[in-house]
């Protein structure tokens, strides 16, 4: 039975729920927004463009949940708490109509945990539909089926995401944090630990952020600036989820908790932009001007921000990873380490390099995805350095090595190297 999505019920009127509602209304869909708080519902409605508000109905979970029976897609976008989600899904399953599809916008809770012991109809009609914030701007749409999700359900979500919402659909597997956050959060959490000796040697946070920006194809927020944007509170929850759900031998385990300095920041409420400052802050001076300050992790005191000095760092994309300098070693350990981590996650989190590369470009705004970047750097050079350090090659780099080929993509990106060591058409 084919499924089509023409109407959307959003449960949860927070930032993500409001964004999904606004995008769905702009795509011409009837939309229902429900929450436990009337003020949140009204705030979500304000996020919908005026010309599409006639398509939106609002209500409260306690009194209006049965209204979901009139909608094709029921999307849960509430707090990241497994027990609360499961309780809500039990109620939604009883209220929704046959033929509807249902999903969670969770950013990292595996679907099998949500679906455990749920009715057969639920398990066959459910998926993870993970958008990135802000929904109207970010292209990435991660789609994760459960073990029993029907193919026509995934087809309906794929078509709706790509054709109606204009998103880049990435097919992920039901593993913790899926694709984008699994790799992106590894870079951030490992980066906090791996940067520590560089800070102790005198490299500033500003310098670290500059190196982990344009020189390696990352956004200008770098490491600390990006965590300021996300919030240390969110990152701590991410770390806890990873600690509980990563495979036992995963390389991310040593980095699921903060270093002591960052933990003290978190515990004192110094969380990032949302709290007025984290690693950086803007201070208003007596003359009305504003000054950027940095929280020095070594002294645990605020100081005037120092401009980064990259005059000795190559501006050629990726060259810094092989530079014989402290900045080069920093880039290799943190960014290069993340490339290696990504190369070890197929087929665990995705079936191919394409879905991983797309997820990271669309979700974290890297100039190149991990495998595209390895190609750009020269895969042989990367492999030789890893082996020269006495390390084992990650799975996909071993596939590349054994295949006798030189890159993950060829023919202008129209073909990619599969786990079988053969090239396949991208389309």
C-alpha positions in Angstrom: 0.0 0.0 0.0 1.5 3.4 -1.0 1.4 6.2 1.5 1.2 9.9 0.8 1.7 12.8 3.2 -0.6 15.8 2.7 -1.2 16.8 6.3 1.1 16.9 9.4 0.4 16.8 13.1 3.2 18.1 15.3 3.3 17.1 19.0 5.6 19.5 20.7 5.7 23.2 20.0 9.4 23.9 20.9 12.0 25.1 18.5 12.1 22.0 16.4 8.4 21.3 16.4 7.7 24.9 15.5 10.2 24.7 12.7 8.8 21.5 11.3 5.3 23.0 11.4 6.3 26.2 9.6 8.1 24.2 6.9 5.2 21.9 6.4 2.7 24.7 6.2 4.9 26.5 3.7 4.8 23.3 1.6 1.0 23.6 1.5 0.1 21.0 4.0 -2.6 21.1 6.6 -0.8 21.3 10.0 -1.8 20.6 13.6 0.3 21.9 16.4 -0.2 20.4 19.9 1.6 21.0 23.1 0.9 20.9 26.9 1.4 24.7 27.1 -0.9 27.1 25.3 1.7 29.9 25.2 4.2 27.5 23.4 1.6 26.7 20.8 0.9 30.4 20.2 4.6 31.1 19.9 4.9 28.2 17.4 2.1 29.6 15.3 3.9 32.9 15.1 6.8 31.1 13.4 4.5 30.2 10.5 4.5 32.6 7.6 1.3 34.8 7.7 0.2 33.6 4.3 0.1 30.0 5.5 -1.4 30.3 8.9 -4.8 29.5 7.6 -3.5 25.9 7.1 -2.6 25.6 10.8 -4.8 24.3 13.6 -3.6 24.5 17.2 -4.6 22.7 20.4 -3.5 21.1 23.7 -2.3 17.6 24.2 -4.6 16.9 27.0 -7.8 18.0 25.3 -7.1 17.7 21.6 -4.9 14.6 21.0 -7.7 12.7 19.2 -7.4 15.3 16.4 -4.3 13.5 15.1 -6.7 11.0 13.5 -7.3 13.5 10.7 -3.6 13.8 9.7 -1.3 11.7 7.5 1.9 12.1 9.5 2.1 12.4 13.2 5.5 13.8 14.3 6.7 13.8 17.9 9.1 16.6 18.8 9.1 16.7 22.6 11.8 16.6 25.2 14.6 14.1 24.8 13.4 11.7 27.5 12.7 8.1 26.5 10.0 7.4 29.1 8.1 10.5 28.3 8.3 9.8 24.5 7.1 6.2 25.0 4.1 7.4 27.1 3.2 9.9 24.4 3.5 7.4 21.6 1.3 4.9 23.4 -1.4 7.6 23.4 -0.8 8.7 19.8 -0.9 5.1 18.6 -4.4 4.7 20.0 -5.6 8.0 18.5 -4.1 7.9 14.9 -5.8 6.4 11.9 -4.9 3.4 9.8 -2.6 4.4 6.9 -1.0 7.3 8.8 2.7 7.3 9.4 4.3 8.3 12.7 7.8 9.4 13.7 10.1 10.9 16.3 12.4 13.9 15.7 14.8 12.7 18.4 18.4 13.7 17.7 19.9 10.6 19.2 17.6 8.1 21.0 17.6 4.8 19.0 14.3 3.9 17.5 14.4 0.3 18.9 14.3 1.8 22.4 11.2 3.9 21.5 9.5 0.9 19.7 10.2 -1.8 22.3 7.0 -3.8 23.1 4.9 -1.4 21.1 2.0 -2.7 18.9 2.7 -4.3 15.5 1.0 -1.4 13.6 3.2 1.1 15.4 6.4 -0.8 14.6 5.5 -1.1 10.9 4.5 2.6 10.5 7.2 4.4 12.6 10.6 6.0 11.7 13.0 8.6 13.0 12.6 11.9 11.0 15.4 14.0 12.3 15.7 17.6 11.1 18.5 19.9 12.0 17.9 23.3 13.6 16.9 25.8 12.2 14.5 23.6 10.2 13.7 26.2 7.5 17.4 26.7 6.8 19.3 23.4 7.4 19.1 21.0 4.5 19.7 17.8 6.3 16.8 15.4 6.9 18.0 12.1 8.5 15.6 9.2 7.9 15.9 6.1 10.1 13.7 3.0 9.7 13.1 0.5 12.5 13.6 -3.2 12.1 9.9 -3.7 11.1 9.2 -0.4 9.3 7.4 -1.0 6.0 9.3 0.1 2.8 6.3 2.2 1.7 6.5 4.3 5.0 10.2 5.1 4.2 9.2 5.9 0.6 6.5 8.3 1.8 8.9 10.1 4.2 11.7 10.2 1.5 9.3 11.7 -1.1 7.9 14.2 1.3 11.3 15.3 2.6 12.8 15.7 -0.8 10.0 16.9 -3.0 7.7 18.8 -0.6 10.2 20.2 1.9 13.2 20.4 -0.4 15.5 18.7 2.1 18.5 16.5 1.5 17.4 13.1 2.6 20.0 10.9 4.2 19.3 7.2 5.0 20.8 6.3 8.4 20.7 3.2 10.5 19.1 2.8 13.9 22.3 3.6 15.9 22.9 6.2 18.6 23.0 9.7 17.3 22.5 8.4 13.7 25.0 9.9 11.3 25.4 13.7 11.6 25.5 13.9 15.4 27.5 10.7 15.8 30.4 12.2 13.8 29.9 15.9 14.5 29.7 15.3 18.2 32.7 13.1 18.2 34.7 16.0 16.7 33.4 18.3 19.5 33.7 16.0 22.5 37.1 14.5 21.4 38.3 18.0 20.5 37.8 19.3 24.1 40.0 16.5 25.4 42.6 16.5 22.6 43.0 20.3 22.7 43.9 20.3 26.4 47.7 19.7 25.9 47.8 22.3 23.2 46.2 24.8 25.6 48.7 23.9 28.3 51.6 24.5 25.8 50.4 28.1 25.2 48.1 27.8 22.1 45.0 30.0 22.7 41.4 28.9 22.3 41.1 31.5 19.6 44.0 29.9 17.7 42.5 26.5 18.0 39.1 27.7 16.7 40.9 29.4 13.8 42.8 26.2 12.8 39.6 24.1 13.1 37.8 26.5 10.8 38.5 27.4 7.2 41.9 25.6 7.0 40.2 22.3 7.3 36.9 23.3 5.7 34.8 23.8 8.9 32.6 26.8 9.7 34.3 29.8 11.4 32.9 28.8 14.8 35.6 26.2 15.1 35.5 24.0 18.2 34.7 26.2 21.2 32.5 28.7 19.3 30.3 25.8 18.0 29.9 24.4 21.5 29.0 27.9 22.7 26.3 28.0 20.0 24.9 24.5 21.0 25.3 24.8 24.7 27.4 22.8 27.2 24.1 21.5 28.7 23.1 20.0 25.4 26.6 18.5 24.9 26.6 16.9 28.3 23.3 15.2 27.5 24.7 14.1 24.2 27.7 12.6 26.0 25.5 10.7 28.5 23.5 9.3 25.7 26.6 8.2 23.8 28.1 6.6 27.0 25.0 4.5 27.4 24.5 3.5 23.8 27.8 3.4 22.0 29.2 -0.1 21.1 31.6 -1.3 23.7 34.7 -1.0 21.5 33.8 2.4 20.0 36.5 5.0 19.9 34.2 7.7 21.3 34.0 6.2 24.8 36.9 8.2 26.3 35.3 11.4 25.3 31.7 11.1 26.5 32.3 13.2 29.6 33.9 16.7 29.8 37.4 17.6 30.8 37.4 19.0 34.3 37.5 22.7 33.2 34.5 22.4 31.0 32.7 20.4 33.6 33.1 23.2 36.1 31.8 25.6 33.5 28.7 23.5 33.0 28.1 23.0 36.7 28.3 26.7 37.3 25.7 27.5 34.6 28.3 28.9 32.2 26.7 27.1 29.2 27.4 29.3 26.1 25.4 31.9 24.3 22.2 30.9 25.9 23.6 31.9 29.4 25.3 35.0 28.3 28.7 33.4 27.8 30.5 30.1 27.7 34.0 30.0 26.1 33.3 33.5 24.7 31.1 36.4 25.6 30.3 40.0 24.5 30.8 42.7 27.2 29.2 46.1 26.9 31.7 48.8 27.9 31.0 52.2 29.6 31.3 54.0 26.3 28.6 51.8 24.7 31.1 49.7 22.7 31.2 46.0 23.0 34.2 43.8 23.6 34.6 40.1 22.9 36.1 38.2 25.8 37.4 34.7 26.2 37.2 32.4 29.2 40.7 31.2 29.6 40.5 27.5 30.4 44.0 27.6 32.0 43.4 30.4 34.5 39.6 30.0 34.7 39.3 33.8 34.2 37.8 36.1 31.6 40.3 38.0 29.4 40.1 40.1 26.3 39.8 38.0 23.2 43.1 37.6 21.3 43.2 37.6 17.5 44.3 34.3 16.0 47.6 34.3 14.0 47.4 32.0 11.0 50.1 33.6 8.9 52.2 30.5 9.1 49.3 28.2 8.4 48.6 27.2 4.8 45.4 28.6 3.4 45.1 25.7 1.0 42.2 23.5 2.1 43.5 20.6 4.3 47.2 21.3 4.0 47.5 22.2 7.7 46.9 18.5 8.6 50.4 17.7 7.3 52.1 20.8 8.5 55.1 20.3 10.8 53.9 22.6 13.5 51.8 22.6 16.6 48.8 23.8 14.6 49.4 20.9 12.1 49.5 18.3 14.9 46.3 19.9 16.5 44.5 19.7 13.1 45.6 16.1 12.5 44.7 14.9 16.0 41.2 16.5 16.1 40.0 16.8 12.6 42.1 14.0 11.2 41.0 11.8 14.1 37.4 12.6 13.2 38.0 11.6 9.6 39.4 8.3 10.8 36.4 7.8 13.1 34.0 8.3 10.3 35.9 5.9 8.1 35.3 3.2 10.7 31.5 3.6 10.9 30.5 1.9 7.6 28.4 -0.2 7.6 27.4 0.4 11.2 25.7 3.8 10.8 25.1 3.9 7.0 25.6 1.6 4.1 27.8 3.9 2.0 30.1 6.9 2.0 27.5 9.0 0.2 25.1 9.2 3.1 27.8 10.0 5.6 29.3 12.7 3.4 25.9 14.3 2.7 24.9 14.2 6.3 28.1 16.0 7.5 28.0 18.6 4.7 24.3 19.3 5.1 24.1 19.1 8.9 27.4 20.6 10.0 28.3 22.7 7.0 31.6 21.2 6.3 33.0 22.1 2.9 33.6 18.5 2.2 32.3 15.3 3.8 34.8 13.0 5.5 35.4 10.7 2.5 35.4 13.6 0.1 38.0 15.2 2.3 40.2 12.1 2.5 40.1 12.1 -1.3 41.1 15.7 -1.4 44.0 15.2 1.0 45.2 12.2 -1.0 44.0 8.9 0.5 47.5 7.3 0.1 49.0 10.1 2.2 46.4 9.6 4.9 46.8 5.9 4.9 50.6 6.1 5.1 50.4 8.5 8.0 48.0 6.3 10.0 50.1 3.2 9.4 53.2 5.2 10.2 51.8 5.9 13.6 51.3 2.2 14.2 47.5 2.3 14.1 45.1 0.0 12.4 43.3 1.3 9.3 39.6 2.1 9.9 37.2 -0.2 7.9 36.6 1.9 4.8 40.3 2.9 4.5 41.2 -0.7 4.7 38.6 -1.4 1.9 40.2 1.3 -0.2 43.7 0.0 0.5 42.8 -3.6 -0.4 40.8 -2.5 -3.5 43.9 -1.1 -5.2 42.0 2.0 -6.0 43.1 5.5 -5.0 39.9 7.3 -4.0 36.4 6.9 -2.6 34.9 8.7 -5.6 35.8 8.8 -9.3 34.5 10.1 -12.6 33.7 13.5 -11.2 31.9 12.0 -8.2 29.4 10.0 -10.3 30.7 6.7 -8.8 31.6 5.8 -5.2 33.5 2.9 -3.6 31.3 0.5 -1.8 32.1 -1.8 1.1 32.6 -4.6 -1.5 35.6 -2.8 -2.9 33.9 -2.0 -6.2 32.6 1.3 -7.6 28.9 1.9 -7.9 26.8 4.6 -9.5 25.8 7.5 -7.2 22.4 7.7 -8.8 
